[in-house]
Amino acid sequence: MGSNGPLSADPRANNAAPDSEARWVVLVTILKVPVGIVRSESSVKQASGEGLCLWGGNTVLTIFYHLKSLLYIVAPYAIVLDMMNIKKRLFWLQSIKKNWRRSILWIFGVRRVGKTCLCQTIPDVNYFDCELPRTRRMMEEPEGFWKGLRGRCVILDEVHRLGNPSEMLKIAADHYTDIKVIATGSSRLGASAKFKDTLAGRKTDFWLTPMISADLRDFGKSDLPHRLLRGGMPPFFLEKELPEQDFQEWMDAFWAKDIQELFRLERRYSFQKLIELLLIQSGGIFEATRFARPCEVSRTTISNYLAVLEETYVVNVIRPYSTHRPTEIVAAPKIYGFDTGFVCYYKGWSSLRPEDFGLLWEHYVLNEIHAHFQNRRLHYWRDKRGHEVDFVIAPRNYPPIAVECKWSASDMDLSGMKAFRNQYEKGENFVVAHDVDRTYEKSFGLHRATVVNLDGLISQLSKIFA
């Protein structure tokens, strides 16, 4: 074997010029050789030694193994785990450009949501994978590390793997202001004790959600039922067959790498049982007492677990909208799982029936709103007679906006919205359905609702929030 070490998982570390025509991601296991990601032929020519060399072109992929000056084709001994042409997710790239106002942009989202691949499509940056021991050694002297990157844009992927990530970022923000940094992680900065400084005033948070409608267009796969069943994790969405085993492997990795490293919780069974039950009942009202017995922990522990799941964005907690009127539900939140694919998996759905689409569409609309407006300030409304509005958005100094999610515009019961407007007369009303081609209005009582598709809803809300 050569002496220069394994090929870096960072193509820029090998001085490779990005190949704008084709960006192959290749995950290969050869006798425990590390993963390599290479974007151009030049990086192959410069790579040597422990020697996994990968090169991707427009139509071909060649895997070579260099040993004793000979070139062997090792495909028979390789397990190719995944291979795909990295797609540019244009909505997210434009959003990053728009939001990268401060010296640090913190990109967070659940594991496998696409943070790494997204970062690798950002042009003109220096990329560092903090999961690699060699990268972590480079950063043991933060000042020396940052001095070599003056005036550049830098990505620190999986930055929570560093011993003191907040110190690393704080030094950059305070003493190397000409460096712009993107840091990624699975939760908000400050969600765990490992981040001793939340970097208030130095960073902008940026939430990468599961795939949205714009991603479907970028991926060239506009099959919405497929997206609802498979979910919005790009690797799961792109699989030819339903990747059932991947869902459980994701959950195991979430416990081992996110929960244990960041929160150090005990009682794995109880924690994962709670996730399972929440996903099965996703979209329903949450009462901690109901979960304590099957999870074999106290009500207080259930509440603590829920807080961790909310911090790591595995669940979305939607609290009731209320002005404490006696007829309203004022306390019990609704819980939505982070991804429709995981909801389907834990419900045991391998295909979708007509009656399944309504619930999943509700999740999908919620995800789209989160992605475009980058906040969780949504509510639901329900009175004690059972009338309900799916989502209520309450911008500051603006009347509450009511949003009803209907899979089909032909299935339009607006009794919940009517009951809400009897209590809160002012405000705009939207019904969002997947099969609406043209926006129109529908009357209910003394009020009117605007019936839109999802793009139309986002457009209308953007005008309100502008």
N, C-alpha and C positions, 0 to 999 in steps of 0.2 A: 504494500500500500504506500501511497505517497505521504509526504509529511506536512502538507499544507492544510490538512483538515477537511471536513466535509464541505460540500458546496452549500453556501448560505441559502437559507430560505428567503433571503432578501436579494432580489436581482440587482438592486442598486449597489449592494455591498461588493458585487463582482464587476462593478463599473459597466454594467450592461445598459445599453441604450434601449429605452422602451420600444417595443415593436408595435406601432400603431395599427398594423393590419391584423395581427393575431396575438392574443394573450391567453396562452393555455395554462390552465392550472392542472398540474399532474401530481397525484398523490401515489407514491409507489413505495412498497415495502420490499427491500432486498436485504435479507440477512440483517435486519435492524438498521439499515442505512437511513439517515434522517430524510425527511421530506425535502424536496427541492422544488423551487418555483423559478423558472427561467423564462425570460421573454425574448431573447435574441440569440442568434448563432454565436455572436462575439463572446458571450459569457461562457458558452460551452468551450470555446477555444482556450479561454483563460482559466477554466476550472481544471482542477487536478486532484489526484489523490484519493482519499477514502472513497472515492471516486464514483459518485453518481452524477452523470451528465445528462441533462434533459434539453431537448430542443423542440420547439413547436413551430410549425409553419401553418399556412392556410389550410392545407389539406392533409399533411402528414405529421406523424409524431414518431420520432426515433429515440429509442432509449439505449444508451451506450454505457458500458462499464469498462473503465480503463485499468488494466492490470499488466505490469511488467512490459510496458510499451506496446502491448497488443490491444486491439479493439475487439471486444466480444459483444455480440448481440445477446442480451440476457432476458428478452421477453419471456422465455419459458420459465424463468425462475422468479419472475416478478408478479406481484399481485397488484394489479392496477385498481385502486379503490375508487377513484373518481377522476373524471376528465371532462372539462367543459371549457368552452370559449367564454372568457369573462365578458359579460355584457356591461356596458356603461349604463348605470342607472341615472338617467339624466335629471330626473326630479331631485334626487338626493344630492347630486353633484352641484346643481344650481343652488339648492338650499344651503349647502355647506359654504359656498362662496358668499352667499348673502349673510349668513350668520357668523362668519369668522371675523368678527369685529375686534375682539380683544386678543391679547397675545396667545391665549390658550382656548382652544375649542375642545370641550369634553364630549366625545361621542359615546353614548351608552346604549345598551339594548341587550336583550337576552342572547345567550350563546347561539351561534350558528345562524344569526339573523342576517349576517353578511357584512359585518363591520370590517373584517380584514380585506375581503375582496373589494369592497367599496373604496377603502383607503388606497388599495393598489391601483386604482384607476384615476386617482388624483394626480394631475401632471406636476412635474417640477418639484418633487418633494424628496426628502431623505427618509427612508422607511427603516424602522428598527422593531424587530419582533422581540418583545421583552420576555417571552416564554423560553427563549434560547439562553442557556447558561453563558455562552460567549458574549451575548449582548448585555446581560446583567453585569458581567465583569467589566465591560467597557464603561459602565455607568457608576462604578464604585467611587470614582472621583468626579462628582457632578460638574465642578467648575472646569476641569480639564476637558470633559466631554463637550460641554456647551461652547467652550472657546473655539473648538474646531468647526463649529457650525454657524459662525456669525453670518447674519444676513440671509439665512436660509429658512425654508419651511421644513419642519421635521414632524414625522409621525412616530409616536411611541405606542405601538399596538400591545394590548393586554398589559397596561402599565401597572396594574395592581400586583403583578408578579414581582415587582421590585421590592426591596426591603423597606424603603421609605419613599413611596411614590409622591406623596404630597410635598416633601422637601425637594425632590428632584424638579417638580414643576414650579414650585415657588421660587427657586433659584433662577430658573429661566425667566419667569415673569418679572422678577424684581431687578435682576442684574444683567440680563441679556435681552433687552427689550426689542432688539432688531431681529430676534428669532421668533417666528410664528410656529406654534406647536399644536398639533392635534394629538390628543391622548384618548385611548379607547378603554372601555371596561364594561362589565356586565351590569353595573348598577350606578346610581348617581354617586358622584364624588362626595364623600362624607357619610355614605350609607353604613360604613363599618368603622370600627376603631382603628383599622389599619391606616386610614386617612386622617392624620392628626390635624390637618388644616384644610378647610373646605375651599380655600382660595377665593373667598368672596371678593368681588370687584375685579378679579384678574382673569376670570374665565367666563365662557358662554356655554351653557348646557345644550346638547343637541341629541335628540332621541331618535334612534333608528328603529322604526317599528317593523313588524312583519310586512310582507309585500303588499303594496297598494295597487290601485288601478293603473297608475303610470308605469309601475314595474311590469305588469302584465303586457303592456304595449312594448316596453323595451325588450322583454324576453321573447316577444313574438308569439305569446300564448295567451289568447284572450278568453279562454274557456273558464268562465267564472265558477261553475259547479266544481270543476277540477281544483280550482284555488280554494274553494270552501272545504272540500274534502281533504286535500293534501295539506292545506295550511300555507302559511307565508314564509316558512324557512326555505330559502332558495334551493338548497340541496334536496330537501324533501319534495318540493314542488316539481323539480326537474326529473325525478326518478321515473323510470318507465313503469315500474310496479309499485304498488303501495308499500312504503318502507316501514312496515309495522315494527320491526326490530329496532329501527333507528329511534323511534319515539322513546322506548325504554332506555336505550343507551344514552339518549339526551338527558333523561331524568337522572340516571346514575351519575353522569358527568356534572350535572347541575349541583347535586349533593356534594360530590367530592371536590370540585374545583371552585364553586361559588360559595356554597353555604359553609363548608368546612374552612376554607381559606379566609373568608371574609367575616363570618359570624360565629364559627366554632360551636354550632349547636350540637346537642346530643339527641338521642332517640330518633334515629333515622326512620324507623318504621312509622312512628307517629307523624313525623313531618311529611313523609311521602304519602301516607294515607290521607292526610288532610288535603294535599294537592289533588290526589285522585278524586276525592269526594267533591272538592270545589269545581273541578273540571266537569265531572258528571252532572253537577247541578248548576253549571255556568249559566249566568243570566238570571238566577233566582235570588231571593232575599236571604241574607246571611244572619243567622243567629248562632252565636258561639256555643251556646249550651248544647245544641243539637249535634255538634261535632265532637264534643269532649269524650263521650263514651266510646264511640267506634275508634277514636284515635288513642284512647287509653291515657289521656292527659287531662289536666284541669282546664276549666274555662279560661282562666288567665293565660295559660300556656297557649291555648288556641289563638287568643287575641295577639299574643306575642308572635306566633308563627305567621299569622296573617299580616302583621306589620312588616316582617321580613320579606314575605312574598310580594307585598306591594312595593317595597324598596327595590327589589330586584326585578320588578316589572313582569312577574309571572302571572300576577292577577291585577286587574283594575278594579278598584273599589269605587263604586258610584253611589254617592250619598244622596239622601232625599232632599229635594228642594222644598223649603217650607218657611213660612213666616209664623210658625207655631200656632196655626189655627186649629181648633179642637177637632176638625174633621180630617186632618192630614196625618199621614205617617211621617214622623219627625226624626226617627233615630235609626231604624234598621237599614243598612246599606244593601245594595245589590253587588254581586261579585261576578265579574266577567273574566274568563280565562284569556290569556294573552294571545292565543292563536286558535283558529278554527280547526286546524289539523289535529291538535292535541285534544280539543273538545270531542271531535269525532272519534279519535282513538280510544279515549277513556269511556266514551259512551258505547263503544263496540260497533260503531258504524263503519262498514267497509264499502258501502254505497249509500246514496242518499235517496230518501223517499220524498214525495212532494211536500209532506208535512214537516220535513226537517229544514227546509230552506229558510223559513221565517226567522228562526232563532239564529242561524248562522249568518244571515244577512244583517241582523242586528249587530252581531259582533264585528262584521266587516265594515259597516258604517262607522262604528265607534273607532275602529282602527284607522280609518281614513281621516276622521276628524283629528285624532291624536297626531297623525303624521303631518298634516297640513298646518295645524295651529300650535303644536308643540306644547300642549299643556293638558292637564287632567281636570280642569275646572268644569266638569260636566256633572249634572245631577239627573235624577229621575223624579217623577212626581206620582204619588199615589194617595188616594183618599181611603177612608175606612169602609167605603162601600165597594171597593175593588176597582174603581176607575183609575186608569194609569196612563201616563205619557212616557214613552221610552226614554227620551233625553230632553233635559231642560238646560239651556245655555244661558247664563246670567251675566252678561258683560257689565262692567262697572258703569253706572249712570245710564243704563239702557234697560228697557223692559225685557222680561224673560222671554226667550225664544223657545218655542215648543217644536220638537222634531219627532215625528212618528215614522218608524221603519216598517215598510210593507214589501214583501217579496214581489207581489204583483199589485199594480194599481187597481185591478178589478176587485181586490180584497181590501176594501177601505172602510173600516168601522172607525168613525171619529168620535165615538161617545166619550172616550177618555179625554181627548183634546177639548171637547165641548165642556166637560166637567171642570177641566183646568181653567178654561177661559171664563167660566162662571165665577171663579175665585180671583183670577188675575186677568182683567179685561184687556189690558194693553199688551201688545207684543206681536211679533210675527210668528206665523205657523207654517211648518213645512211637512209635507209627506214625501218621503224619498222611497222610490221603488226602482227595481232594476230594469223594468220593461217600459219606461217612459221615454218616448222619442222626443217629445216637445213639451216644454213647460206650460202648464195651464193652472187655472184656479178652480177650487171647489168650495161651495158654500156649506157651512154647518151652523145651524141656528142663525145668530146675528153676526157670525164671523166667517172669515174666508181663510182657506189654506192654499199655499202654493204647492202644486204637485210637480216634483222634479226627479231627475235621475241623480246619481251620486255626484257626477261632475257638476251638475247644475246646483246641487246643494252647496258644494264647496265654493263655487263661484259666488253664490248669493251670500254665504257667510263671510267670504273674503271682503265683499263690499261693506258689510256691516262693521267688520273689525279694522277696516283700512284707516 
